[in-house]
Amino acid sequence: MEPVTLRTARFVLSPPREDDIDAVFAACQDAELQRYTTVPVPYSADDAAAFVGEFVPQAWRDGTEHVFGIRRDVDAPLMGVVSWQRARGAVGYWLDAQHRGRGVMTEAVRGLLDWIFAHDDVELLRWECYTGNVGSATVAQRVGFRWKGEGLCSVVDREGAHPWGWLGELRRDDHGTVQLRSEWPVLA
């Protein structure tokens, strides 16, 4: 699939580009991001260059994952990444620490979900995160994912294992709803 650009009320979602390498590298130095994602540790400038220059274009070409950088406008610096991990039937995301707590990721994920459900016959999306990632769980709850419990994640961690995590799902018919915080025991 050819890469596309999406727009929300405040943000532009477009594939990361070469001038985002430094921003990806800087964001992936954050201990919290490293704790709750599968990025290599230590994370090098070469890792950032490979992500932007190799992984993202190949994933778009083969249709396994559609990766979008989040920015305030087309020419603005990268704030984070949101993706439709099509091969896994899931969404994933990370945000640079300086942008957290302002609704950036909630709006970006909603924009991604609108696009997925508008253009494809997807009936069910999954969400998962490492146990303890309250920020990710809060976003998932706010955009309508239903709490499915705890279990092994489908993603493989740096040690080659499937980590224990929190799980959710969103059906097409539920898109646009907000789940009650009480339905998410990890947020209560």
C-alpha positions, 0 to 999 in steps of 0.5 A: 500500500502507498503511504497516506497522510491523515489529519485530526483536529490538531495533528497530521499523521504521516509516515516518519521521514529521514528528518525524523531520525534524530527525534526518534533517537531522542524519544527512544532514550526515555527509560519509560518508553524503553521499559514498556516497548520492544525498542532495543536497549541501548537504543542507537542512532543506527536503530533510529535510522533503520526504523525510519529508513528501512522498517517503516517503508518496508512495512508500508510496502508489504502491508504488515504495518502502517506507521504514522508519525504524529506532528502538529503540521506537515513540517513540524517535528515528530512527537511520537508514532502510532501504527496499525500493526495489520499483520497482528490485527493490533494498534501500537503507539509511543509518544515522546515524554515531553508531549505526554498528558495532553491528549496527543495520543488519544487524538492520534489513535482516534484518527488512526481508528477512523481511517482503519474502520473507514477504509477496510473491512476490519471488524476487530482490533486488538490492543496490548501493553506490558503490565503496568503501562497505565498511560497506554491503558488510559489511551486505549480506554478513552478511544473505546477499547474494551478491557479483556484482562491480563495474559501473554502479549502477542508481541515478542520482547527483547529476550524473545519471550511473550511478556505478560500484559494487559489486553483489550479489543475494539469491535467496529460496532463499538468504534466511537464509544468511550469505555467507563473507567470502572470497566478497566480495573487497572485504571480504577 
